[in-house]
Amino acid sequence: MSISMNTDIKTIYLILTIFCKDKHNSKRKLCGSCLSLYQYSKNRMKKCKFKIHGFVCSECEVHCFEKEKRVLTKEIMRYSYSKMIFKHPFISIRYLINKLKSKIIKKNYLAKNKKTS
C-alpha cells in the first residue's frame, strides 16, 4: 500500500472520528455504524485502480461506493472538513493540495486517453 493510500485512509478515519464524536456522542473513537463505514471505505480505497493515477475520490469519474454510502460519506465530509482545518491543519492542507493536483492529473489523463481512442 502506498504512502498516499495510507494518508487517505487515515484522513477518512479522522473525518469519521470528528463526525461520530459530535453526532453520535461516541466516547470511543468510532461507533459501530461509523466503524462499518470506515472499513467499507478502506476496502474500496485499497481496490481502487484510479488511485495509482493520483485521483482523489471526489474527482473520479467512476464512483465505487454504493450510492447511499457515497451520499452519506459526502455529508460526513461536509460536516467534518471545516473542523478538520482546526483539529488537523496539515492533513487538511495536504488534502486540498492533493485535490488540486488531482484536477490537473485528471485533465491530463482524460486528454491522453481521448487521443488514444
N, C-alpha and C positions, 0 to 999 in steps of 0.2 A: 504494500500500500504506500502511495506517495505521501510526501510531507504535506502537499496541498490537500490531499484527501483527508489526512488526519486533522488538519486545521479546519476543514469544512465540517467534519463530524463533530469536532469539539465545539465549533460555533453553534451548530444545531442544538447540542446538549445545553449550552449556556442560555440560548434563547428559550428553550423549553423550561429550563430551571426558573428563569425570571417569571415566565407566564404561570407556571404551576404554583409557585410560591404566592403570587398575587391573586390568581383566580381560583385556585383550588385549596388555598390556605395550607399548602403542604409544608410540614415541618421537616420532612425528609427532602432529599434532592428532587425526586420526581414521584408523583403518584402513579398508580397502575396504568391509567389511560395515557398519561404523558410518557411514561416509560415505554409503553407499547408503540406509540408514535415515533419515539426516538429509535427504537430497534428497527421499525419499518423503514424509517428514513436512512438509517445507517446501512441497512441491507441494500436498499435501492441505490444509494450512492456508490457502494462498492461494486455494483454490477453495471454502472453507467459507462457506456462506451464513449460518450462525448466528453467526459472529464479529462481524458488524455489530450483533448484539443484545447483545454483551458476554459471551457464554458462554466459559468455559474448557472444554477438551475433556472433562475428567472429569465435567462437569455436563451435558453434552449428551445428549439423547435419541437422536440419530442418530449412530452411530459410522461415520465414513467410512473408517477404516483397515480393511484386511483383518484378519480375526480373528487370524492368527498375528503380524502386525506390531503389532496393538493389545496383545496379551498380552506380547510382547517389550518394547514401549515401557513398559508398566506396570512390568515387572520392572526395567528400567533406571532408571526414575524412582524406584522404591522404594529402589534401591541408592544412587543418586546424590544424592537430595534431602537426606539427612542430612549429606552432605559439602558440598552447596551452601550450607548455612547458614553454614558457616565460611569457605568459599572466596569466596562471592559473597553476603554477607548482605543487601544491599539488594535484589538481584534476588529472593532467597528471600522476603523480607518482602513485596515487591510482588506476588509470585505468590500468597501467602496472602491478601492483601487482595483481589486480583482474584478469587480463588476464593470468598471470602465475598460479594463483590459479585455474582458470577455466580449464586450460590444465590438471592439476592434478585431479580435480573433474571429468572431462570428462573421463579420463583414468580409474578411479575407477568406475565410473557409467557404462561405457561400459563393463568393466570386470565383474561387478556384474550382469548385465543383460545378459551377454553371458553365465554365469554359470546357470542362472535360465531357459534359453531356451533350 
